Amino acid sequence: MTTAPDSFDTHGVDGVRIVADRLGDPLAPAVVFLHGGGQTRRSWGRAAAAVAERGWQAVTVDFRGHGESDWSEDGDYRVTTFAGDVLAVLRDLPPRPVLVGASLGGFTAMLLAGELSPNTVRAVILVDIVPDMNQSGATRIHSFMYDRMTSGFASLDEVADAIQEYNPNRGRPTDLDGLRTNLRLRDGRWYWHWDPKFIDGTSALPPIEVTEVDRMHAAVEAILRNDVPMLLVRGQMSDLVTKEKADEFIARFPEIDFVDVGGAGHMVAGDRNDIFAGAVVEFLARHAAEG
């Protein structure tokens, strides 16, 4: 039976409080999970448990403006700032962790390990993200997040309906309590619990780096040049990382391991957690157990 994680917090860039969870021995090598935009550290629950059961310390982080971490008063949601916050978390962990990043978390891992702090990590796992992502898929995600941002939802059932419409590959949950981790109830309506400035265009410092394809490719090149092993895990039904985009990425960087997860879309860890967790654990055993 999996024990409940221990929560801890640290202060990131400009003193913003960053909240994280830990499963496993605090002295063991760490695998740090970084969620996608609009998600929280709770997205990784079962995958983190699988990693902790293999003797790693599994750490899941809420990005600034998400979950229980503080919102930025300045609206600073640059990817480099997310990476700076993560570096603050890493200071409290054993050296050379593994980074697992989904979508926005993947971009954060690229810049942290390839640009801001080379030689900091022992491996990088990208979850359904490549530098040159499919723009129609990115637009669909943005539209889903933006659509009910200000109006909210009348009930958790309405939230579940919206999620299933966006992601029909995943079965509609019968127990809706799990949705509460991503929402807050205000005046009788449910609202996504992240800072609207993150995507609504009002921030002076948005995550513009996600559009800087050449910069992200350069970061990946730098990671590989430092002999840091990398893995791309794609959802076969993803419209963000299409087969063509994945093939181009692996052709450009053939050293990177690749796993294509059938029955999964962009939310790979949630759609097929069993296969996702197995791919991560197997990669860690082959490439990251030592060093």
C-alpha positions in Angstrom: 0.0 0.0 0.0 1.4 3.4 -1.0 2.0 5.8 1.8 0.8 9.4 1.6 3.5 11.8 0.3 5.2 14.3 2.5 4.7 17.9 1.4 7.4 20.6 1.6 7.9 24.0 0.2 10.7 26.3 -0.9 11.1 29.8 -2.2 11.8 30.2 -5.9 12.5 33.2 -8.1 11.5 36.5 -6.4 10.6 34.6 -3.3 7.5 32.9 -4.8 6.5 29.9 -2.6 6.7 26.6 -4.4 5.0 23.5 -3.0 6.1 20.0 -3.7 5.4 16.4 -2.5 7.9 13.6 -1.8 7.4 9.9 -1.8 10.3 7.7 -0.7 13.6 8.1 1.1 14.7 11.8 1.2 18.3 10.6 0.8 17.7 8.5 -2.3 18.4 9.8 -5.8 15.4 11.9 -6.9 13.1 11.8 -9.9 11.4 15.2 -10.2 8.1 15.4 -12.0 7.1 18.6 -13.7 3.4 18.9 -14.8 1.9 20.6 -17.8 0.2 24.0 -18.0 -3.0 24.1 -16.1 -2.2 20.9 -14.2 -0.8 20.3 -10.7 1.6 18.0 -9.0 -1.3 15.6 -8.3 -1.3 14.6 -12.0 1.7 12.3 -11.3 0.4 10.4 -8.3 0.5 6.8 -9.6 3.6 7.3 -11.7 5.4 8.8 -8.7 4.4 5.9 -6.6 5.8 3.4 -9.1 9.1 5.2 -9.2 9.3 5.4 -5.3 8.6 1.7 -5.1 11.8 1.1 -7.1 13.9 2.9 -4.5 13.9 6.4 -5.9 12.8 9.5 -4.2 9.8 10.8 -6.3 9.2 14.6 -6.1 6.2 16.2 -7.7 6.2 20.0 -8.0 3.4 22.6 -8.4 4.6 25.3 -10.7 4.1 28.9 -9.7 0.5 30.0 -10.4 -0.7 26.4 -10.2 -2.0 24.1 -7.5 -0.9 25.2 -4.0 2.2 27.2 -5.1 1.8 31.0 -5.0 0.8 33.1 -7.9 3.3 35.6 -9.2 2.4 39.1 -8.3 4.3 40.3 -11.4 2.7 37.7 -13.6 6.1 36.2 -14.3 5.3 33.0 -16.1 8.4 32.7 -18.3 9.7 29.2 -18.8 13.1 30.3 -17.5 11.4 31.4 -14.3 9.6 28.1 -13.9 13.1 26.5 -14.4 14.6 28.9 -11.8 11.9 27.8 -9.3 12.7 24.1 -10.0 16.4 24.8 -9.4 15.4 26.1 -5.9 13.6 22.8 -5.2 16.6 20.8 -6.5 18.9 22.5 -3.9 17.1 20.6 -1.2 17.5 17.2 -3.0 20.5 14.9 -3.5 22.6 16.0 -6.5 21.9 15.1 -10.1 18.2 14.2 -10.1 16.2 12.9 -13.1 13.7 15.4 -14.6 10.4 14.2 -16.0 8.5 17.0 -17.8 5.1 16.9 -19.5 4.3 19.6 -22.0 5.2 22.9 -20.2 7.2 20.8 -17.7 9.1 19.4 -20.6 10.1 22.8 -21.9 11.1 23.7 -18.4 13.3 20.6 -18.2 14.9 21.4 -21.6 15.9 24.9 -20.6 17.0 24.0 -17.0 19.2 21.1 -18.1 20.4 22.5 -21.5 20.7 26.3 -20.9 20.4 27.5 -17.3 22.2 24.8 -15.3 24.1 22.3 -17.4 25.4 19.1 -15.6 22.7 19.5 -13.0 20.7 16.4 -13.9 21.4 12.7 -14.7 18.6 12.2 -17.2 15.6 14.0 -18.8 12.3 12.4 -19.8 10.0 14.4 -22.1 6.3 13.5 -21.9 4.5 14.2 -25.2 6.5 17.4 -26.0 9.1 18.3 -28.6 10.5 21.7 -29.5 8.6 21.9 -32.7 5.1 20.9 -31.5 2.1 20.8 -33.7 0.4 24.2 -33.5 -3.1 23.0 -34.1 -2.8 20.7 -31.0 -1.3 23.6 -29.0 -4.2 25.8 -30.0 -6.8 23.2 -28.9 -5.2 22.9 -25.5 -5.1 26.7 -25.1 -8.8 26.9 -26.1 -9.8 24.2 -23.7 -8.1 26.1 -20.8 -9.3 29.5 -21.8 -12.9 28.5 -22.6 -14.3 28.4 -19.0 -11.5 30.3 -17.3 -13.7 33.2 -16.2 -17.2 31.7 -16.3 -16.4 28.5 -14.4 -18.6 25.4 -14.1 -21.9 24.8 -12.3 -20.9 21.4 -11.1 -18.1 18.8 -11.1 -20.3 16.8 -13.5 -20.0 19.7 -15.9 -16.2 19.7 -15.5 -16.1 16.0 -16.2 -18.2 16.5 -19.4 -15.8 19.2 -20.6 -12.7 17.1 -20.0 -14.2 14.1 -21.8 -15.2 16.3 -24.7 -11.6 17.5 -24.9 -10.1 14.0 -24.3 -12.6 11.3 -25.5 -9.8 8.7 -25.2 -10.1 8.7 -21.4 -13.1 7.2 -19.7 -15.3 9.6 -17.7 -14.5 9.1 -14.0 -17.3 7.8 -11.8 -15.7 9.4 -8.7 -15.4 13.1 -9.3 -13.6 14.0 -6.1 -10.3 13.8 -7.9 -11.2 16.8 -9.9 -11.2 19.0 -6.8 -7.4 19.1 -6.8 -7.5 21.3 -10.0 -10.5 23.4 -9.1 -11.7 25.8 -6.4 -15.4 26.5 -5.4 -16.3 30.2 -5.4 -19.8 31.6 -5.0 -21.3 28.2 -6.0 -19.3 27.7 -9.1 -16.1 25.7 -9.8 -13.1 27.5 -11.3 -9.7 26.1 -12.6 -7.1 26.8 -9.9 -4.4 28.5 -11.8 -3.6 32.1 -12.4 -5.5 33.4 -15.4 -2.5 35.7 -16.3 -0.7 32.5 -17.2 -2.6 32.3 -20.5 -5.0 35.2 -20.9 -2.5 37.6 -22.5 -2.4 40.1 -19.6 1.0 39.1 -18.3 4.0 41.1 -19.3 6.1 38.0 -18.9 4.3 35.0 -20.5 5.9 31.6 -21.3 6.9 32.8 -24.8 9.9 30.4 -24.9 7.5 27.6 -25.9 7.4 29.2 -29.4 11.2 29.5 -29.6 11.9 26.3 -31.5 15.6 26.9 -32.4 16.3 27.8 -28.8 14.7 24.6 -27.5 16.5 22.5 -30.1 19.8 24.1 -29.0 18.9 23.2 -25.4 18.4 19.6 -26.3 21.7 19.5 -28.2 23.4 20.9 -25.1 21.8 18.2 -22.9 23.0 15.4 -25.2 26.4 17.0 -25.6 26.8 16.5 -21.8 26.0 12.8 -22.2 22.7 13.1 -20.3 20.4 10.4 -21.5 17.0 11.4 -22.7 13.7 9.7 -23.4 10.6 10.9 -25.3 7.3 9.3 -24.3 4.6 10.1 -26.8 0.8 9.4 -26.7 0.0 7.7 -30.0 -3.2 9.7 -30.3 -1.6 13.0 -29.4 -2.4 16.0 -31.6 0.4 18.0 -30.0 3.2 15.6 -30.8 2.0 14.0 -34.0 3.8 11.0 -35.5 5.5 13.3 -38.0 6.7 15.6 -35.3 8.0 12.7 -33.2 9.7 11.2 -36.3 11.4 14.5 -37.1 12.6 14.9 -33.5 14.1 11.4 -33.3 15.7 11.7 -36.7 17.3 14.9 -35.5 18.4 13.4 -32.2 18.7 9.6 -32.7 20.5 9.2 -29.4 17.1 9.9 -27.6 15.1 6.8 -26.6 11.5 6.8 -27.8 8.4 5.1 -26.5 5.0 5.4 -28.3 2.1 4.7 -26.0 -0.9 3.2 -27.6 -4.3 4.2 -26.3 -3.0 7.6 -25.0 -3.3 11.2 -26.1 -1.4 14.2 -24.9 -2.2 13.3 -21.2 -0.1 10.2 -21.5 0.5 9.6 -17.7 -3.3 9.8 -17.1 -4.5 8.0 -20.2 -2.2 4.9 -19.8 -0.5 5.3 -16.5 0.5 1.6 -16.4 2.5 1.8 -19.7 3.8 5.2 -18.9 5.1 4.2 -15.4 6.6 1.1 -16.9 8.5 3.0 -19.6 9.9 5.5 -17.0 11.0 2.8 -14.6 12.6 0.7 -17.4 14.5 3.8 -18.7 15.7 4.7 -15.2 17.0 1.1 -14.7 19.0 1.2 -17.9 20.3 4.7 -18.0 20.0 6.5 -14.7 20.6 4.1 -11.9 24.3 5.0 -11.7 26.0 8.3 -12.0 
